[in-house]
Amino acid sequence: MKKTGWLTGCVIALLLAGCNGNTVYSSSKSLQEDGWNKDSVLSYHYEIMEDGQYDILLYVRHTANYPYQNMWLFVDNDTIEFYLADQRGRWLGNGVGRLKEMPVLYGQNKTLQKGEYTLHIQQGMREDMLQGVSDIGVRIEKHQQE
């Protein structure tokens, strides 16, 4: 197999391995390198094809330059706080090297009806330009009964 074919095969395998058969929506938005402006609102537009129970996950991708242990986000009419590092300053998210990704469960077993939705996310820190955050993602999954 040629190098390009091998590389393409690896990328496809990684994408498929990362996909969950229950995922109905997944999107990530990159932020400016100079920081996430407090006035910048990220919008995620998605469609639910059938009534049911869903889990809504947010993903925060950040670098070691992120200056805080926690993060506050304004998500539509909610304010949420979560931790990116433990009390000793060790990053809690997944990743290798300087980039970490932290999943945050925003809504679990939430009833959604068929239709179109928009989720708005804004940083809620006391910084005009929040440094160290590279991407914010949203994933909607069909809720799995345990």
DSSP file with accessible surface (Angstrom, degrees, kcal/mol):
  #  RESIDUE AA STRUCTURE BP1 BP2  ACC     N-H-->O    O-->H-N    N-H-->O    O-->H-N    TCO  KAPPA ALPHA  PHI   PSI    X-CA   Y-CA   Z-CA
    1    1 A M              0   0  189      0, 0.0     5,-0.0     0, 0.0     0, 0.0   0.000 360.0 360.0 360.0 136.1    0.0    0.0    0.0
    2    2 A K     >  -     0   0  170      1,-0.1     4,-2.6     4,-0.0     5,-0.2  -0.287 360.0-109.2 -67.9 160.0    1.3    3.4   -0.9
    3    3 A K  H  > S+     0   0  184      1,-0.2     4,-2.8     2,-0.2     5,-0.2   0.900 119.2  50.4 -58.6 -41.7    2.1    5.9    1.9
    4    4 A T  H  > S+     0   0  106      1,-0.2     4,-2.5     2,-0.2    -1,-0.2   0.905 111.5  48.1 -66.9 -37.5   -0.9    8.1    1.0
    5    5 A G  H  > S+     0   0   31      2,-0.2     4,-2.4     1,-0.2    -1,-0.2   0.905 112.7  48.6 -66.9 -40.4   -3.2    5.1    1.0
    6    6 A W  H  X S+     0   0  157     -4,-2.6     4,-2.3     2,-0.2    -2,-0.2   0.934 112.9  47.6 -63.3 -45.2   -1.9    3.9    4.3
    7    7 A L  H  X S+     0   0  101     -4,-2.8     4,-2.4     2,-0.2    -2,-0.2   0.930 112.3  48.9 -64.2 -43.6   -2.3    7.4    5.8
    8    8 A T  H  X S+     0   0   82     -4,-2.5     4,-2.5     1,-0.2     5,-0.2   0.925 110.9  51.3 -62.1 -41.9   -5.8    7.8    4.4
    9    9 A G  H  X S+     0   0   37     -4,-2.4     4,-2.5     1,-0.2    -1,-0.2   0.901 109.8  49.5 -62.2 -40.9   -6.8    4.4    5.8
   10   10 A C  H  X S+     0   0   45     -4,-2.3     4,-2.5     2,-0.2    -1,-0.2   0.917 110.7  49.7 -64.5 -42.3   -5.4    5.3    9.3
   11   11 A V  H  X S+     0   0   72     -4,-2.4     4,-2.4     2,-0.2    -2,-0.2   0.940 112.5  47.2 -63.2 -44.8   -7.4    8.6    9.3
   12   12 A I  H  X S+     0   0   89     -4,-2.5     4,-2.6     1,-0.2     5,-0.2   0.931 111.8  50.9 -63.8 -41.7  -10.6    6.8    8.3
   13   13 A A  H  X S+     0   0   57     -4,-2.5     4,-2.6     1,-0.2    -1,-0.2   0.915 110.7  48.9 -63.0 -41.1  -10.1    4.1   10.9
   14   14 A L  H  X S+     0   0  130     -4,-2.5     4,-2.0     2,-0.2    -1,-0.2   0.911 111.5  49.5 -65.0 -41.2   -9.5    6.8   13.6
   15   15 A L  H  X S+     0   0  111     -4,-2.4     4,-0.8     1,-0.2    -2,-0.2   0.929 113.3  45.9 -63.8 -43.0  -12.6    8.6   12.6
   16   16 A L  H >< S+     0   0  122     -4,-2.6     3,-0.5     1,-0.2    -2,-0.2   0.894 111.6  51.8 -68.0 -37.7  -14.7    5.5   12.6
   17   17 A A  H 3< S+     0   0   85     -4,-2.6    -1,-0.2     1,-0.2    -2,-0.2   0.863 110.4  49.5 -66.4 -32.9  -13.3    4.4   16.0
   18   18 A G  H 3< S+     0   0   55     -4,-2.0     2,-0.3    -5,-0.2    -1,-0.2   0.635  94.8  92.4 -80.7 -13.2  -14.1    7.8   17.4
   19   19 A C    <<  -     0   0   85     -4,-0.8     2,-0.5    -3,-0.5    -3,-0.0  -0.622  64.7-149.4 -85.7 142.4  -17.7    7.7   16.1
   20   20 A N    >   -     0   0   57     -2,-0.3     3,-2.4     1,-0.1    -2,-0.1  -0.917  16.6-134.0-107.8 133.1  -20.4    6.3   18.3
   21   21 A G  T 3  S+     0   0   82     -2,-0.5    -1,-0.1     1,-0.3    -2,-0.0   0.659 107.1  57.3 -60.8 -14.0  -23.3    4.7   16.5
   22   22 A N  T 3  S+     0   0   47    120,-0.1   120,-2.6   119,-0.0     2,-0.4   0.441  78.3 115.4 -94.9  -2.7  -25.6    6.7   18.7
   23   23 A T  E <   +A  141   0A  43     -3,-2.4   118,-0.3   118,-0.2     3,-0.1  -0.556  32.4 171.6 -73.2 126.5  -24.3   10.0   17.7
   24   24 A V  E    S+     0   0A  65    116,-2.9     2,-0.3    -2,-0.4    23,-0.2   0.565  70.0  16.5-108.1 -15.1  -26.8   12.2   15.9
   25   25 A Y  E     +A  140   0A  43    115,-1.5   115,-2.6    21,-0.1    -1,-0.4  -0.958  58.7 169.0-157.5 139.0  -24.8   15.4   15.8
   26   26 A S  E     +A  139   0A  83     -2,-0.3     2,-0.3   113,-0.2   113,-0.2  -0.931  11.3 154.1-153.1 126.7  -21.2   16.3   16.2
   27   27 A S  E     -A  138   0A  37    111,-2.3   111,-3.0    -2,-0.3     2,-0.4  -0.987  18.5-163.9-153.0 147.0  -19.5   19.6   15.5
   28   28 A S  E     -A  137   0A  55     -2,-0.3     2,-0.5   109,-0.3   109,-0.3  -0.988   6.9-155.1-133.3 141.6  -16.5   21.5   16.7
   29   29 A K  E     -A  136   0A  76    107,-2.7   107,-2.1    -2,-0.4     2,-0.2  -0.975  14.0-136.7-120.5 130.0  -15.6   25.2   16.2
   30   30 A S  E     -A  135   0A  95     -2,-0.5   105,-0.3   105,-0.2     2,-0.2  -0.586  18.8-140.8 -82.2 145.3  -12.0   26.5   16.4
   31   31 A L        -     0   0   23    103,-2.9     5,-0.1    -2,-0.2    -1,-0.0  -0.631  30.2 -83.9-102.4 162.7  -11.3   29.7   18.3
   32   32 A Q    >   -     0   0  143      3,-0.4     3,-1.5    -2,-0.2   101,-0.1  -0.310  34.0-125.2 -62.7 146.6   -9.0   32.6   17.3
   33   33 A E  T 3  S+     0   0  198      1,-0.3    99,-0.3    98,-0.1    -1,-0.1   0.796 109.1  60.5 -64.4 -28.0   -5.3   32.0   18.3
   34   34 A D  T 3  S-     0   0   99      1,-0.3    -1,-0.3    97,-0.1     2,-0.2   0.518 121.2 -83.3 -81.9  -1.5   -5.3   35.3   20.2
   35   35 A G    <   -     0   0    5     -3,-1.5     2,-0.7    98,-0.1    -3,-0.4  -0.605  45.1 -67.0 128.7 172.0   -8.1   34.1   22.6
   36   36 A W  E     -E  130   0B   2     94,-2.3    94,-2.3    -2,-0.2    91,-0.1  -0.887  50.3-135.9-102.2 108.6  -11.8   33.6   23.0
   37   37 A N  E >   -E  129   0B  63     -2,-0.7     3,-1.8    92,-0.2    86,-0.3  -0.373  11.2-128.9 -66.3 139.1  -13.5   37.0   23.3
   38   38 A K  T 3  S+     0   0   90     90,-2.2    -1,-0.1     1,-0.3    91,-0.1   0.744 110.1  52.4 -62.7 -21.5  -16.1   37.3   26.0
   39   39 A D  T 3  S+     0   0  117     89,-0.3     2,-0.5    83,-0.1    -1,-0.3   0.514  84.6 105.6 -90.8  -5.4  -18.5   38.7   23.4
   40   40 A S    <   -     0   0   47     -3,-1.8     2,-0.5    83,-0.0    83,-0.5  -0.649  53.0-165.7 -81.6 121.9  -18.0   35.8   21.0
   41   41 A V  E     -F  122   0C  66     -2,-0.5     2,-0.5    81,-0.1    81,-0.2  -0.940   8.7-148.3-110.0 125.0  -21.0   33.4   20.9
   42   42 A L  E     -F  121   0C  16     79,-3.2    79,-2.6    -2,-0.5     2,-0.4  -0.791  14.2-158.5 -91.9 131.4  -20.5   30.0   19.3
   43   43 A S  E     -F  120   0C  52     -2,-0.5     2,-0.5    77,-0.2    77,-0.2  -0.936   9.6-169.6-116.9 133.8  -23.7   28.7   17.6
   44   44 A Y  E     -F  119   0C   1     75,-2.5    75,-2.7    -2,-0.4     2,-0.5  -0.977   6.7-164.0-123.2 115.5  -24.4   25.0   16.9
   45   45 A H  E     +F  118   0C 102     -2,-0.5     2,-0.3    73,-0.2    73,-0.2  -0.872  19.5 163.0-103.7 125.9  -27.4   24.3   14.7
   46   46 A Y  E     -F  117   0C  13     71,-2.7    71,-3.2    -2,-0.5     2,-0.4  -0.948  28.7-135.6-141.8 161.4  -28.6   20.7   14.7
   47   47 A E  E     -F  116   0C  96     -2,-0.3     2,-0.5    69,-0.2    69,-0.2  -0.969   7.3-149.9-121.9 133.6  -31.7   18.6   13.8
   48   48 A I  E     -F  115   0C   1     67,-3.2    67,-2.2    -2,-0.4     3,-0.1  -0.904   7.3-165.6 -99.7 124.9  -33.3   15.9   15.8
   49   49 A M        +     0   0  126     -2,-0.5     2,-0.3    65,-0.2    65,-0.1   0.664  68.6  22.5 -88.5 -19.6  -35.0   13.4   13.4
   50   50 A E  S    S-     0   0  111     63,-0.1    -1,-0.2    65,-0.1    62,-0.1  -0.998  84.5-100.4-149.0 146.8  -37.1   11.5   16.0
   51   51 A D        +     0   0  105     -2,-0.3     2,-0.3    -3,-0.1    62,-0.2  -0.332  68.6 101.6 -59.5 142.6  -38.6   12.2   19.5
   52   52 A G  E     -B  112   0A  19     60,-2.3    60,-2.7    58,-0.0     2,-0.4  -0.993  69.5 -54.2 169.4-170.0  -36.5   10.6   22.2
   53   53 A Q  E     +B  111   0A  62     -2,-0.3    90,-2.7    58,-0.2     2,-0.3  -0.856  51.8 180.0-101.5 133.6  -34.0   10.8   25.0
   54   54 A Y  E     -BC 110 142A   3     56,-2.6    56,-3.2    -2,-0.4     2,-0.4  -0.926  24.8-138.5-135.5 153.3  -30.6   12.3   24.2
   55   55 A D  E     - C   0 141A  20     86,-2.9    86,-2.6    -2,-0.3     2,-0.5  -0.936  17.1-154.0-108.8 136.1  -27.3   13.2   26.0
   56   56 A I  E     -BC 107 140A   2     51,-3.3    50,-2.5    -2,-0.4    51,-2.0  -0.957  14.0-174.4-114.5 120.3  -25.7   16.5   25.2
   57   57 A L  E     -BC 105 139A  25     82,-2.9    82,-2.7    -2,-0.5     2,-0.4  -0.933  11.1-156.1-116.2 139.2  -21.9   16.6   25.6
   58   58 A L  E     -BC 104 138A   0     46,-3.1    46,-3.1    -2,-0.4     2,-0.5  -0.866   8.6-154.2-107.0 146.5  -19.6   19.6   25.3
   59   59 A Y  E     -BC 103 137A  33     78,-2.6    78,-3.0    -2,-0.4     2,-0.6  -0.990   4.5-165.4-124.8 124.7  -15.9   19.2   24.5
   60   60 A V  E     -BC 102 136A   0     42,-2.3    42,-2.9    -2,-0.5     2,-0.5  -0.952   3.8-166.0-109.9 117.1  -13.4   21.8   25.5
   61   61 A R  E     +BC 101 135A  69     74,-2.7    73,-2.4    -2,-0.6    74,-1.6  -0.923  22.4 162.1-102.4 125.2  -10.0   21.5   23.7
   62   62 A H  E     -BC 100 133A   0     38,-2.7    38,-3.2    -2,-0.5    71,-0.2  -0.915  30.7-127.3-140.5 166.2   -7.3   23.5   25.4
   63   63 A T  E >   -B   99   0A  13     69,-2.7     3,-1.9    -2,-0.3    36,-0.2  -0.556  40.4 -96.9-105.7 175.6   -3.6   23.9   25.7
   64   64 A A  T 3  S+     0   0   57     34,-0.7    35,-0.1     1,-0.3    -1,-0.0   0.623 117.2  75.1 -67.8  -9.9   -1.3   24.0   28.7
   65   65 A N  T 3   +     0   0  108     33,-0.2    -1,-0.3    67,-0.1    68,-0.1   0.528  62.8 116.1 -79.3  -6.8   -1.5   27.8   28.4
   66   66 A Y    <   -     0   0    6     -3,-1.9    66,-0.2    66,-0.4    -4,-0.0  -0.515  59.3-152.1 -65.2 124.7   -5.0   27.8   29.8
   67   67 A P        +     0   0   78      0, 0.0     2,-0.3     0, 0.0    -1,-0.1   0.487  60.6  63.8 -86.1  -0.6   -4.4   29.8   33.0
   68   68 A Y        -     0   0   77      2,-0.1    16,-0.1     1,-0.1    -2,-0.0  -0.800  66.4-136.6-125.0 165.9   -7.2   28.4   35.3
   69   69 A Q  S    S+     0   0   79     -2,-0.3    15,-3.1    15,-0.1    16,-1.6   0.792  91.6  30.6 -84.1 -31.5   -8.2   25.2   37.0
   70   70 A N  E     -G   83   0C  32     13,-0.3     2,-0.3    14,-0.2    13,-0.2  -0.618  66.9-146.4-121.3 178.3  -11.9   25.6   36.1
   71   71 A M  E     -G   82   0C   0     11,-2.2    11,-1.9    -2,-0.2     2,-0.4  -0.987   3.3-152.1-148.8 141.5  -14.1   27.1   33.4
   72   72 A W  E     -G   81   0C  94     -2,-0.3    52,-3.0     9,-0.2     2,-0.4  -0.947  17.2-175.0-110.5 135.0  -17.5   28.8   33.3
   73   73 A L  E     -GH  80 123C   0      7,-2.5     7,-2.8    -2,-0.4     2,-0.6  -0.980  23.0-141.0-128.1 144.5  -19.6   28.7   30.2
   74   74 A F  E     -GH  79 122C  82     48,-3.3    48,-2.2    -2,-0.4     2,-0.6  -0.931  23.4-175.5 -98.6 116.1  -22.9   30.4   29.4
   75   75 A V  E >   -GH  78 121C   0      3,-2.3     3,-2.9    -2,-0.6    46,-0.2  -0.946  59.0 -60.6-119.2 106.7  -24.9   27.8   27.4
   76   76 A D  T 3  S-     0   0   67     44,-2.2    43,-0.1    -2,-0.6    46,-0.0  -0.359 122.3 -15.9  49.8-117.5  -28.2   29.2   26.2
   77   77 A N  T 3  S+     0   0  165     -2,-0.1     2,-0.3    -3,-0.1    -1,-0.3   0.286 124.0  88.6 -96.7  10.9  -30.0   30.2   29.5
   78   78 A D  E <   -G   75   0C  79     -3,-2.9    -3,-2.3     2,-0.0     2,-0.4  -0.756  60.4-150.7-107.0 155.8  -27.7   28.1   31.7
   79   79 A T  E     -G   74   0C  81     -2,-0.3     2,-0.4    -5,-0.2    -5,-0.2  -0.997  22.2-175.5-121.0 125.2  -24.4   28.8   33.5
   80   80 A I  E     -G   73   0C  33     -7,-2.8    -7,-2.5    -2,-0.4     2,-0.4  -0.934  12.1-163.9-123.8 148.4  -22.2   25.8   34.0
   81   81 A E  E     +G   72   0C  79     -2,-0.4     2,-0.3    -9,-0.2    -9,-0.2  -0.978  16.0 163.6-125.3 142.2  -18.8   25.3   35.7
   82   82 A F  E     -G   71   0C  19    -11,-1.9   -11,-2.2    -2,-0.4     2,-0.4  -0.962  33.0-110.0-150.6 165.6  -16.5   22.4   35.3
   83   83 A Y  E     -G   70   0C 108     -2,-0.3   -13,-0.3   -13,-0.2     3,-0.1  -0.844  20.1-179.9-106.8 137.5  -12.9   21.6   36.1
   84   84 A L  S    S+     0   0    0    -15,-3.1     8,-2.9    -2,-0.4     9,-0.6   0.554  76.7  32.1-103.3 -16.8  -10.1   21.2   33.6
   85   85 A A  B    S-I   91   0D   4    -16,-1.6     6,-0.2     6,-0.3    -1,-0.2  -0.968  78.1-120.2-139.9 154.8   -7.4   20.4   36.2
   86   86 A D    >   -     0   0   38      4,-2.5     3,-2.0    -2,-0.3    -2,-0.1  -0.182  48.5 -83.6 -82.5-174.8   -7.2   18.8   39.6
   87   87 A Q  T 3  S+     0   0  186      1,-0.3    -1,-0.1     2,-0.1   -18,-0.0   0.727 130.5  52.7 -65.4 -21.2   -6.0   20.6   42.9
   88   88 A R  T 3  S-     0   0  205      2,-0.1    -1,-0.3     0, 0.0    -2,-0.0   0.374 121.6-105.2 -94.0   1.0   -2.4   19.9   42.0
   89   89 A G  S <  S+     0   0   47     -3,-2.0     2,-0.4     1,-0.3    -2,-0.1   0.549  70.6 145.4  89.3   8.4   -2.7   21.4   38.5
   90   90 A R        -     0   0  143      1,-0.1    -4,-2.5     2,-0.0    -1,-0.3  -0.668  54.8-113.3 -81.8 131.3   -2.8   18.2   36.5
   91   91 A W  B     -I   85   0D  72     -2,-0.4    -6,-0.3    -6,-0.2    -1,-0.1  -0.362  20.7-158.1 -65.6 138.9   -5.0   18.3   33.5
   92   92 A L        +     0   0   81     -8,-2.9    -7,-0.1    -2,-0.1    -1,-0.1   0.662  61.1  88.3 -91.3 -21.7   -8.1   16.1   33.7
   93   93 A G  S    S-     0   0   14     -9,-0.6     9,-0.3     1,-0.1     2,-0.2  -0.059  80.5 -97.1 -75.4 178.4   -8.8   15.8   30.0
   94   94 A N  B     +D  101   0A 112      7,-2.8     7,-3.1     2,-0.0     2,-0.2  -0.618  65.3  90.6 -92.2 156.8   -7.6   13.3   27.4
   95   95 A G        -     0   0   43     -2,-0.2     2,-0.4     5,-0.2     5,-0.1  -0.601  59.3-106.0 138.3 162.1   -4.8   14.0   25.0
   96   96 A V  S >  S-     0   0  141     -2,-0.2     3,-0.8     3,-0.2     2,-0.2  -0.925  78.5  -4.9-119.8 141.1   -1.1   13.8   24.4
   97   97 A G  T 3  S-     0   0   56     -2,-0.4     0, 0.0     1,-0.2     0, 0.0  -0.483 122.0 -23.7  80.7-144.1    1.3   16.7   24.5
   98   98 A R  T 3  S+     0   0  155     -2,-0.2   -34,-0.7   -35,-0.1     2,-0.5   0.595 116.7  80.6 -86.1 -10.0    0.2   20.2   25.0
   99   99 A L  E <   +B   63   0A  72     -3,-0.8     2,-0.3   -36,-0.2   -36,-0.2  -0.860  56.5 179.4-104.6 125.5   -3.4   19.8   23.7
  100  100 A K  E     -B   62   0A  42    -38,-3.2   -38,-2.7    -2,-0.5     2,-0.4  -0.910  15.0-152.9-121.8 150.9   -6.1   18.3   26.0
  101  101 A E  E     -BD  61  94A  52     -7,-3.1    -7,-2.8    -2,-0.3   -40,-0.2  -0.991   7.7-165.7-127.5 127.1   -9.7   17.6   25.4
  102  102 A M  E     -B   60   0A  33    -42,-2.9   -42,-2.3    -2,-0.4     2,-0.3  -0.945  10.4-147.1-115.5 117.9  -12.2   17.6   28.3
  103  103 A P  E     -B   59   0A  50      0, 0.0     2,-0.4     0, 0.0   -44,-0.2  -0.655  14.1-166.8 -80.5 139.9  -15.7   16.2   27.8
  104  104 A V  E     -B   58   0A  17    -46,-3.1   -46,-3.1    -2,-0.3     2,-0.8  -0.986  18.1-136.6-129.7 119.6  -18.5   17.9   29.8
  105  105 A L  E     +B   57   0A  89     -2,-0.4   -48,-0.2   -48,-0.2     3,-0.2  -0.672  29.9 169.7 -76.8 111.3  -21.9   16.3   30.2
  106  106 A Y  E     +     0   0A  36    -50,-2.5     2,-0.4    -2,-0.8   -49,-0.2   0.849  67.3  12.0 -91.4 -42.1  -24.3   19.2   29.7
  107  107 A G  E     -B   56   0A  12    -51,-2.0   -51,-3.3     3,-0.1     2,-0.4  -0.975  66.3-164.5-141.6 125.5  -27.6   17.3   29.5
  108  108 A Q  E    S-     0   0A 114     -2,-0.4   -53,-0.2   -53,-0.2   -54,-0.0  -0.934  74.6  -8.1-114.7 132.9  -28.3   13.7   30.3
  109  109 A N  E    S+     0   0A  67     -2,-0.4     2,-0.4     1,-0.2   -54,-0.2   0.880  87.1 173.9  55.0  43.0  -31.4   11.8   29.3
  110  110 A K  E     -B   54   0A  89    -56,-3.2   -56,-2.6    -3,-0.2     2,-0.5  -0.669  32.5-123.5 -86.6 132.9  -32.9   15.0   28.0
  111  111 A T  E     +B   53   0A  94     -2,-0.4     2,-0.4   -58,-0.2   -58,-0.2  -0.647  35.1 177.0 -78.2 121.5  -36.2   14.7   26.1
  112  112 A L  E     -B   52   0A   7    -60,-2.7   -60,-2.3    -2,-0.5     2,-0.3  -0.987  16.6-145.9-124.8 139.2  -35.9   16.3   22.6
  113  113 A Q        -     0   0  129     -2,-0.4   -65,-0.2   -62,-0.2   -63,-0.1  -0.670  40.0 -79.1 -99.4 157.9  -38.7   16.3   20.1
  114  114 A K  S    S+     0   0  141     -2,-0.3     2,-0.3   -65,-0.1   -65,-0.2  -0.278  88.7  77.7 -53.4 131.7  -38.2   16.1   16.3
  115  115 A G  E    S-F   48   0C  25    -67,-2.2   -67,-3.2    -3,-0.1     2,-0.4  -0.929  80.0 -57.4 154.7-175.4  -37.2   19.5   15.0
  116  116 A E  E     -F   47   0C 126     -2,-0.3     2,-0.3   -69,-0.2   -69,-0.2  -0.810  46.2-177.5-103.3 141.7  -34.3   22.0   14.6
  117  117 A Y  E     -F   46   0C  65    -71,-3.2   -71,-2.7    -2,-0.4     2,-0.4  -0.933  15.9-154.7-134.5 155.8  -32.4   23.4   17.5
  118  118 A T  E     -F   45   0C  57     -2,-0.3     2,-0.5   -73,-0.2   -73,-0.2  -0.999   7.6-160.5-133.7 129.8  -29.6   25.9   18.1
  119  119 A L  E     -F   44   0C   5    -75,-2.7   -75,-2.5    -2,-0.4     2,-0.4  -0.937   7.6-158.1-109.6 130.1  -27.2   25.8   21.0
  120  120 A H  E     -F   43   0C  75     -2,-0.5   -44,-2.2   -77,-0.2     2,-0.4  -0.940   8.2-172.4-112.8 131.6  -25.3   29.0   21.9
  121  121 A I  E     +FH  42  75C   0    -79,-2.6   -79,-3.2    -2,-0.4     2,-0.3  -0.988   7.4 171.4-128.3 133.2  -22.1   28.9   24.0
  122  122 A Q  E     -FH  41  74C  55    -48,-2.2   -48,-3.3    -2,-0.4     2,-0.2  -0.989  37.5-107.8-137.6 141.9  -20.2   31.8   25.4
  123  123 A Q  E     - H   0  73C   2    -83,-0.5   -50,-0.2    -2,-0.3   -83,-0.0  -0.475  23.9-164.2 -71.4 141.5  -17.2   31.9   27.8
  124  124 A G        +     0   0   18    -52,-3.0   -51,-0.2    -2,-0.2    -1,-0.1   0.039  45.3 119.6-115.8  24.3  -18.1   33.1   31.2
  125  125 A M  S    S-     0   0   24    -53,-0.3     2,-0.6     2,-0.2     5,-0.1  -0.392  76.6-108.1 -84.3 168.3  -14.7   33.8   32.7
  126  126 A R  S    S+     0   0  250     -2,-0.1     2,-0.4     3,-0.0     3,-0.1  -0.183  86.6 104.2 -90.3  43.5  -13.7   37.3   33.8
  127  127 A E        -     0   0   67     -2,-0.6     3,-0.3     1,-0.1    -2,-0.2  -0.983  63.2-150.7-125.3 134.5  -11.4   37.7   30.9
  128  128 A D  S    S+     0   0  104     -2,-0.4   -90,-2.2     1,-0.3     2,-0.5   0.900 101.4  23.7 -66.2 -40.5  -12.0   39.9   27.8
  129  129 A M  E    S-E   37   0B  52    -92,-0.2     2,-0.5   -91,-0.1    -1,-0.3  -0.930  83.1-151.5-128.0 104.8   -9.8   37.5   25.8
  130  130 A L  E     -E   36   0B   0    -94,-2.3   -94,-2.3    -2,-0.5     3,-0.4  -0.668  17.7-149.0 -79.9 121.2   -9.6   34.0   27.4
  131  131 A Q        +     0   0   85     -2,-0.5     3,-0.1   -96,-0.2   -97,-0.1  -0.547  65.6  32.1 -89.4 154.9   -6.3   32.4   26.4
  132  132 A G  S    S+     0   0   15    -99,-0.3   -69,-2.7     1,-0.2     2,-0.5   0.418  79.2 115.9  87.7   0.4   -5.5   28.7   25.9
  133  133 A V  E     + C   0  62A   8     -3,-0.4   -71,-0.3   -71,-0.2    -1,-0.2  -0.905  31.0 171.4-103.9 124.4   -8.8   27.4   24.5
  134  134 A S  E     +     0   0A  31    -73,-2.4  -103,-2.9    -2,-0.5     2,-0.3   0.794  59.8   7.9-102.4 -34.1   -8.5   26.1   20.9
  135  135 A D  E     -AC  30  61A  19    -74,-1.6   -74,-2.7  -105,-0.3     2,-0.4  -0.998  48.5-157.0-149.5 151.3  -11.9   24.5   20.2
  136  136 A I  E     -AC  29  60A   0   -107,-2.1  -107,-2.7    -2,-0.3     2,-0.3  -0.999  23.3-173.8-128.3 126.5  -15.3   24.0   21.6
  137  137 A G  E     -AC  28  59A   5    -78,-3.0   -78,-2.6    -2,-0.4     2,-0.4  -0.839  14.1-156.0-121.6 158.9  -17.4   21.0   20.4
  138  138 A V  E     -AC  27  58A   2   -111,-3.0  -111,-2.3    -2,-0.3     2,-0.4  -0.996   9.3-176.5-131.5 136.2  -20.9   19.7   20.8
  139  139 A R  E     -AC  26  57A  51    -82,-2.7   -82,-2.9    -2,-0.4     2,-0.5  -0.996   8.1-162.1-134.5 132.1  -22.0   16.1   20.4
  140  140 A I  E     +AC  25  56A   0   -115,-2.6  -116,-2.9    -2,-0.4  -115,-1.5  -0.953  16.2 179.7-111.8 128.3  -25.6   14.9   20.7
  141  141 A E  E     -AC  23  55A  21    -86,-2.6   -86,-2.9    -2,-0.5  -118,-0.2  -0.950  35.8-105.6-128.2 148.4  -26.2   11.1   21.3
  142  142 A K  E     - C   0  54A  56   -120,-2.6   -88,-0.3    -2,-0.3     2,-0.2  -0.534  50.3-108.8 -65.6 132.9  -29.2    8.9   21.7
  143  143 A H        -     0   0   28    -90,-2.7     2,-0.5    -2,-0.2   -90,-0.2  -0.479  28.9-142.4 -69.5 134.0  -29.4    8.1   25.4
  144  144 A Q        -     0   0  105     -2,-0.2     2,-0.2    -3,-0.0    -1,-0.1  -0.863  11.4-131.5 -99.7 126.2  -28.5    4.5   26.2
  145  145 A Q              0   0  145     -2,-0.5     0, 0.0     1,-0.1     0, 0.0  -0.552 360.0 360.0 -71.8 138.8  -30.4    2.7   28.9
  146  146 A E              0   0  221     -2,-0.2    -1,-0.1     0, 0.0     0, 0.0  -0.395 360.0 360.0 -90.6 360.0  -28.1    0.9   31.4
